Amino acid sequence: MAFDSQERAKAYWDKNVKLMISLLIVWFVVSFGCGILFVEQLNQIQIGGYKLGFWFAQQGSIYTFLGIIFYYAWKMRQLDREFNVDE
């Protein structure tokens, strides 16, 4: 029974790490990629009179980060229920 518990704990942790890594990749692409690397291409598009590259550097990465926080909380709640560790 203890081995099963360790297996479940490892599976839970593996899914948690996979989720964190994928969200960190999204965060990196949006903040560094859209705000710095792809800024020239994104500046060809305008939203509300502002260039999209500028918008991502100033606002978009912040909004994306907030979205990632809420998405992580939602997915972790599902993961906690799946592994019966929710409160």
N, CA, C and O atoms as a DFTB+ gen file, in Angstrom:
348 C
 N C O
     1  1       0.825      -1.191       0.000
     2  2       0.000       0.000       0.000
     3  2       0.873       1.260       0.000
     4  3       0.539       2.241      -0.664
     5  1       1.985       1.242       0.736
     6  2       2.860       2.410       0.774
     7  2       3.484       2.655      -0.597
     8  3       3.706       3.801      -0.987
     9  1       3.767       1.576      -1.326
    10  2       4.340       1.723      -2.664
    11  2       3.349       2.403      -3.590
    12  3       3.731       3.243      -4.405
    13  1       2.084       2.046      -3.467
    14  2       1.045       2.679      -4.275
    15  2       0.954       4.161      -3.944
    16  3       0.771       4.985      -4.840
    17  1       1.078       4.504      -2.682
    18  2       1.026       5.901      -2.258
    19  2       2.202       6.677      -2.831
    20  3       2.045       7.820      -3.259
    21  1       3.373       6.063      -2.840
    22  2       4.544       6.724      -3.418
    23  2       4.381       6.893      -4.926
    24  3       4.776       7.914      -5.489
    25  1       3.800       5.887      -5.573
    26  2       3.553       5.986      -7.017
    27  2       2.592       7.128      -7.324
    28  3       2.806       7.898      -8.260
    29  1       1.538       7.228      -6.530
    30  2       0.556       8.296      -6.740
    31  2       1.169       9.661      -6.474
    32  3       0.880      10.620      -7.190
    33  1       2.011       9.758      -5.454
    34  2       2.674      11.027      -5.150
    35  2       3.613      11.424      -6.286
    36  3       3.692      12.598      -6.648
    37  1       4.323      10.445      -6.847
    38  2       5.219      10.728      -7.971
    39  2       4.419      11.136      -9.202
    40  3       4.812      12.065      -9.908
    41  1       3.323      10.471      -9.470
    42  2       2.481      10.813     -10.618
    43  2       1.909      12.226     -10.457
    44  3       1.856      12.998     -11.415
    45  1       1.486      12.550      -9.241
    46  2       0.956      13.885      -8.952
    47  2       2.034      14.938      -9.183
    48  3       1.783      15.958      -9.823
    49  1       3.225      14.693      -8.666
    50  2       4.315      15.645      -8.808
    51  2       4.739      15.779     -10.274
    52  3       5.024      16.884     -10.735
    53  1       4.780      14.664     -11.007
    54  2       5.148      14.718     -12.425
    55  2       4.172      15.574     -13.223
    56  3       4.588      16.368     -14.066
    57  1       2.883      15.418     -12.962
    58  2       1.889      16.222     -13.665
    59  2       2.006      17.694     -13.278
    60  3       1.838      18.576     -14.121
    61  1       2.291      17.955     -12.015
    62  2       2.465      19.326     -11.546
    63  2       3.669      19.976     -12.232
    64  3       3.574      21.112     -12.697
    65  1       4.774      19.283     -12.298
    66  2       5.980      19.817     -12.928
    67  2       5.756      20.034     -14.427
    68  3       6.196      21.040     -14.984
    69  1       5.076      19.093     -15.074
    70  2       4.782      19.235     -16.504
    71  2       3.932      20.487     -16.751
    72  3       4.180      21.227     -17.703
    73  1       2.945      20.719     -15.907
    74  2       2.102      21.900     -16.023
    75  2       2.927      23.169     -15.818
    76  3       2.804      24.119     -16.591
    77  1       3.769      23.189     -14.778
    78  2       4.586      24.375     -14.504
    79  2       5.546      24.676     -15.647
    80  3       5.705      25.833     -16.034
    81  1       6.182      23.652     -16.187
    82  2       7.130      23.863     -17.287
    83  2       6.415      24.397     -18.519
    84  3       6.911      25.313     -19.175
    85  1       5.260      23.835     -18.839
    86  2       4.538      24.316     -20.022
    87  2       4.074      25.761     -19.834
    88  3       4.120      26.547     -20.781
    89  1       3.629      26.122     -18.637
    90  2       3.208      27.507     -18.394
    91  2       4.400      28.460     -18.374
    92  3       4.274      29.606     -18.806
    93  1       5.542      28.013     -17.886
    94  2       6.747      28.850     -17.940
    95  2       7.197      29.085     -19.378
    96  3       7.696      30.162     -19.703
    97  1       7.024      28.090     -20.237
    98  2       7.359      28.258     -21.654
    99  2       6.439      29.300     -22.284
   100  3       6.899      30.160     -23.036
   101  1       5.148      29.227     -21.983
   102  2       4.202      30.226     -22.503
   103  2       4.598      31.609     -22.005
   104  3       4.632      32.563     -22.783
   105  1       4.895      31.723     -20.722
   106  2       5.293      33.007     -20.146
   107  2       6.551      33.551     -20.825
   108  3       6.619      34.738     -21.143
   109  1       7.543      32.689     -21.048
   110  2       8.785      33.106     -21.696
   111  2       8.539      33.575     -23.120
   112  3       9.052      34.616     -23.531
   113  1       7.756      32.812     -23.873
   114  2       7.483      33.179     -25.261
   115  2       6.760      34.522     -25.336
   116  3       7.085      35.362     -26.176
   117  1       5.785      34.717     -24.461
   118  2       5.028      35.970     -24.499
   119  2       5.868      37.141     -24.013
   120  3       5.902      38.184     -24.666
   121  1       6.546      36.990     -22.880
   122  2       7.277      38.136     -22.322
   123  2       8.558      38.420     -23.091
   124  3       8.803      39.567     -23.465
   125  1       9.368      37.423     -23.331
   126  2      10.648      37.635     -24.007
   127  2      10.485      37.620     -25.521
   128  3      11.024      38.473     -26.226
   129  1       9.737      36.641     -26.007
   130  2       9.560      36.511     -27.453
   131  2       8.776      37.658     -28.054
   132  3       9.265      38.342     -28.953
   133  1       7.561      37.878     -27.567
   134  2       6.701      38.924     -28.134
   135  2       7.164      40.317     -27.746
   136  3       6.982      41.257     -28.520
   137  1       7.754      40.474     -26.578
   138  2       8.175      41.790     -26.123
   139  2       9.548      42.210     -26.622
   140  3       9.854      43.402     -26.650
   141  1      10.393      41.236     -27.023
   142  2      11.759      41.578     -27.418
   143  2      12.133      40.984     -28.781
   144  3      12.509      41.717     -29.696
   145  1      12.031      39.663     -28.915
   146  2      12.512      39.004     -30.134
   147  2      11.663      39.298     -31.364
   148  3      12.210      39.586     -32.428
   149  1      10.357      39.233     -31.245
   150  2       9.464      39.384     -32.395
   151  2       8.815      40.761     -32.451
   152  3       7.779      40.934     -33.093
   153  1       9.420      41.745     -31.782
   154  2       8.793      43.059     -31.669
   155  2       8.657      43.738     -33.037
   156  3       7.656      44.409     -33.287
   157  1       9.628      43.579     -33.909
   158  2       9.554      44.222     -35.231
   159  2       8.396      43.665     -36.058
   160  3       7.676      44.422     -36.709
   161  1       8.218      42.358     -36.034
   162  2       7.117      41.754     -36.777
   163  2       5.772      42.148     -36.169
   164  3       4.818      42.430     -36.894
   165  1       5.699      42.165     -34.839
   166  2       4.449      42.516     -34.174
   167  2       4.116      43.992     -34.311
   168  3       2.945      44.367     -34.254
   169  1       5.109      44.821     -34.487
   170  2       4.857      46.254     -34.631
   171  2       4.184      46.592     -35.965
   172  3       3.746      47.726     -36.161
   173  1       4.097      45.642     -36.867
   174  2       3.385      45.854     -38.127
   175  2       1.874      45.890     -37.897
   176  3       1.127      46.375     -38.747
   177  1       1.430      45.383     -36.759
   178  2       0.009      45.334     -36.399
   179  2      -0.244      46.380     -35.326
   180  3       0.556      46.540     -34.404
   181  1      -1.357      47.092     -35.447
   182  2      -1.694      48.102     -34.450
   183  2      -3.031      47.768     -33.783
   184  3      -3.973      47.315     -34.433
   185  1      -3.088      48.001     -32.485
   186  2      -4.322      47.828     -31.710
   187  2      -4.589      49.145     -30.995
   188  3      -3.784      49.583     -30.174
   189  1      -5.695      49.764     -31.300
   190  2      -6.053      51.020     -30.647
   191  2      -5.021      52.116     -30.852
   192  3      -4.856      52.977     -29.987
   193  1      -4.323      52.099     -31.985
   194  2      -3.324      53.115     -32.270
   195  2      -1.942      52.788     -31.740
   196  3      -0.998      53.536     -31.993
   197  1      -1.797      51.698     -31.014
   198  2      -0.493      51.304     -30.476
   199  2       0.028      50.084     -31.227
   200  3      -0.731      49.194     -31.611
   201  1       1.325      50.068     -31.423
   202  2       1.936      48.919     -32.095
   203  2       1.853      47.700     -31.182
   204  3       2.036      47.806     -29.969
   205  1       1.575      46.538     -31.780
   206  2       1.361      45.319     -30.997
   207  2       2.602      44.908     -30.211
   208  3       2.481      44.422     -29.087
   209  1       3.793      45.094     -30.783
   210  2       5.021      44.770     -30.055
   211  2       5.172      45.616     -28.804
   212  3       5.555      45.110     -27.749
   213  1       4.871      46.904     -28.918
   214  2       4.907      47.798     -27.765
   215  2       3.866      47.370     -26.732
   216  3       4.140      47.351     -25.531
   217  1       2.670      47.025     -27.213
   218  2       1.601      46.616     -26.303
   219  2       2.004      45.370     -25.522
   220  3       1.786      45.300     -24.313
   221  1       2.595      44.377     -26.209
   222  2       3.023      43.162     -25.513
   223  2       4.100      43.474     -24.480
   224  3       4.093      42.909     -23.387
   225  1       5.017      44.360     -24.814
   226  2       6.084      44.694     -23.873
   227  2       5.538      45.427     -22.655
   228  3       6.065      45.264     -21.554
   229  1       4.501      46.226     -22.829
   230  2       3.983      47.040     -21.733
   231  2       2.807      46.396     -20.999
   232  3       2.758      46.441     -19.769
   233  1       1.875      45.807     -21.715
   234  2       0.642      45.310     -21.108
   235  2       0.402      43.818     -21.329
   236  3      -0.001      43.105     -20.410
   237  1       0.649      43.362     -22.533
   238  2       0.293      41.992     -22.907
   239  2       0.943      40.929     -22.056
   240  3       0.298      39.946     -21.692
   241  1       2.210      41.109     -21.731
   242  2       2.886      40.106     -20.913
   243  2       2.312      40.079     -19.496
   244  3       2.267      39.023     -18.866
   245  1       1.874      41.235     -18.994
   246  2       1.268      41.276     -17.657
   247  2      -0.078      40.558     -17.672
   248  3      -0.367      39.756     -16.784
   249  1      -0.901      40.845     -18.679
   250  2      -2.205      40.177     -18.788
   251  2      -2.036      38.674     -18.972
   252  3      -2.785      37.881     -18.402
   253  1      -1.047      38.290     -19.773
   254  2      -0.783      36.862     -19.967
   255  2      -0.358      36.216     -18.657
   256  3      -0.805      35.115     -18.336
   257  1       0.498      36.888     -17.900
   258  2       0.949      36.349     -16.617
   259  2      -0.228      36.168     -15.658
   260  3      -0.316      35.152     -14.969
   261  1      -1.125      37.139     -15.610
   262  2      -2.319      36.996     -14.767
   263  2      -3.183      35.830     -15.231
   264  3      -3.704      35.074     -14.411
   265  1      -3.336      35.685     -16.541
   266  2      -4.085      34.545     -17.075
   267  2      -3.445      33.218     -16.702
   268  3      -4.141      32.252     -16.389
   269  1      -2.122      33.172     -16.736
   270  2      -1.401      31.952     -16.360
   271  2      -1.643      31.614     -14.892
   272  3      -1.812      30.444     -14.548
   273  1      -1.662      32.621     -14.030
   274  2      -1.906      32.383     -12.607
   275  2      -3.278      31.753     -12.396
   276  3      -3.404      30.761     -11.678
   277  1      -4.308      32.325     -13.021
   278  2      -5.657      31.780     -12.864
   279  2      -5.777      30.391     -13.483
   280  3      -6.432      29.514     -12.921
   281  1      -5.144      30.190     -14.645
   282  2      -5.175      28.877     -15.284
   283  2      -4.478      27.833     -14.417
   284  3      -4.970      26.712     -14.285
   285  1      -3.340      28.187     -13.827
   286  2      -2.620      27.258     -12.960
   287  2      -3.465      26.874     -11.747
   288  3      -3.521      25.703     -11.371
   289  1      -4.116      27.854     -11.140
   290  2      -4.968      27.558      -9.978
   291  2      -6.112      26.636     -10.371
   292  3      -6.433      25.701      -9.637
   293  1      -6.725      26.885     -11.513
   294  2      -7.832      26.055     -11.989
   295  2      -7.366      24.628     -12.278
   296  3      -8.018      23.668     -11.867
   297  1      -6.226      24.482     -12.993
   298  2      -5.715      23.152     -13.320
   299  2      -5.242      22.410     -12.065
   300  3      -5.417      21.195     -11.970
   301  1      -4.655      23.113     -11.116
   302  2      -4.206      22.445      -9.897
   303  2      -5.394      21.979      -9.065
   304  3      -5.315      20.942      -8.407
   305  1      -6.481      22.720      -9.085
   306  2      -7.681      22.277      -8.387
   307  2      -8.181      20.963      -9.012
   308  3      -8.579      20.044      -8.296
   309  1      -8.158      20.882     -10.339
   310  2      -8.552      19.646     -11.016
   311  2      -7.592      18.512     -10.675
   312  3      -8.018      17.385     -10.421
   313  1      -6.311      18.809     -10.671
   314  2      -5.305      17.792     -10.360
   315  2      -5.432      17.317      -8.918
   316  3      -5.295      16.124      -8.645
   317  1      -5.688      18.228      -8.003
   318  2      -5.891      17.853      -6.600
   319  2      -7.090      16.921      -6.451
   320  3      -7.038      15.950      -5.696
   321  1      -8.158      17.215      -7.164
   322  2      -9.346      16.346      -7.102
   323  2      -9.063      14.981      -7.716
   324  3      -9.525      13.956      -7.216
   325  1      -8.307      14.979      -8.793
   326  2      -7.972      13.717      -9.467
   327  2      -7.188      12.791      -8.537
   328  3      -7.406      11.579      -8.535
   329  1      -6.278      13.360      -7.752
   330  2      -5.446      12.561      -6.868
   331  2      -5.941      12.551      -5.426
   332  3      -5.247      12.072      -4.530
   333  1      -7.137      13.077      -5.206
   334  2      -7.776      13.047      -3.882
   335  2      -6.936      13.761      -2.828
   336  3      -6.806      13.266      -1.708
   337  1      -6.371      14.900      -3.163
   338  2      -5.615      15.671      -2.179
   339  2      -6.233      17.052      -1.986
   340  3      -5.610      17.933      -1.392
   341  1      -7.445      17.246      -2.480
   342  2      -8.102      18.547      -2.305
   343  2      -8.661      18.667      -0.896
   344  3      -8.863      17.680      -0.190
   345  1      -8.902      19.905      -0.520
   346  2      -9.392      20.158       0.838
   347  2     -10.897      20.114       0.883
   348  3     -11.488      20.305       1.946
